[in-house]
Amino acid sequence: MNEDLQLVNERILAVPLGSTPSIVERYVPILSVCLGQLKLSAKQISEFVPSAHENTLDVVASNRTYLEFARVTARDILAGNFEGLLILSIDLDQARALAKLSISQIKTMAYRHDGLIFEPRALPRLPHRCMHRPSRCTRAPYSLPNRQEHQPC
């Protein structure tokens, strides 16, 4: 499952979201969670109504990769491997709905959902503590530290 999760996370990072810090790209192979959050509820998955909108090929590829991974993971969840709930950040009802999807339903959802079927998760933000002079530090209290740019306070 690690290779599949890595592929999904790379696809999610390929979606134009602005700049992706190189630190995130470097750690994609060891991430144990999916960087995408499913936008649809269990009911919306089960009762999916295709829109007239047709997605671009890059969005279709991202949606399809995510949905195929989510379906396999959901089937694992229903077989008793509950860590998939944490990997995808979904509930059991969503897992049941995803597990029932056919290849043709995944294809339809990938093409006909209005945009991405997942929401890229926010990148983790690490607290920054200045070791020089904390009372004079002008950096934001919660920023991703970049050691090359850090100037002593």
Residue pairs with C-beta under 8 A, 6 or more apart in sequence:
1 72
1 73
1 76
2 29
4 69
4 72
5 31
5 32
5 34
5 69
5 87
6 28
6 29
6 31
7 65
7 69
8 34
8 35
8 36
8 65
8 66
8 69
9 28
9 31
9 34
9 35
9 36
10 28
11 61
11 62
11 65
11 66
12 34
12 35
12 36
12 62
12 66
12 118
12 120
13 20
13 24
13 25
13 28
13 35
14 58
14 62
15 58
15 59
15 62
15 116
15 120
17 120
20 123
21 123
21 144
23 144
24 123
32 87
33 86
33 87
33 89
34 66
34 69
34 87
34 88
34 89
35 120
35 121
36 66
36 116
36 118
36 119
36 120
36 121
37 89
37 118
37 119
37 120
37 121
38 66
38 70
38 88
38 89
38 90
38 94
38 98
38 117
38 118
38 119
39 116
39 117
39 118
39 119
40 48
40 94
40 113
40 117
41 93
41 94
42 91
42 93
42 94
42 96
42 97
43 97
45 94
45 97
45 98
45 101
46 97
46 100
48 105
48 108
48 109
48 113
50 108
50 109
50 111
50 112
50 113
51 112
51 113
51 114
53 112
53 114
53 115
54 111
54 112
55 63
55 110
55 111
55 112
55 113
55 115
59 115
59 116
60 110
60 111
61 110
62 116
62 118
63 109
63 110
63 111
63 113
63 116
63 117
63 118
64 106
64 107
64 110
66 117
66 118
67 98
67 101
67 106
67 109
67 110
67 117
68 106
70 88
70 90
70 98
71 98
71 99
71 101
71 106
73 84
73 87
73 88
73 95
73 98
74 84
74 88
74 90
74 94
74 95
74 96
74 97
74 98
74 99
75 99
76 84
77 84
77 85
77 92
77 95
77 99
78 95
78 96
78 99
84 95
85 91
85 92
85 95
88 95
89 121
90 98
101 109
109 117
110 117
123 144
124 144
125 142
125 143
125 144
126 142
126 143
126 144
126 145
127 141
127 142
128 139
128 140
128 141
128 142
128 143
128 145
130 137
130 139
130 153
132 152
132 153
133 153
134 153
136 153
137 153
138 153
139 150
139 153
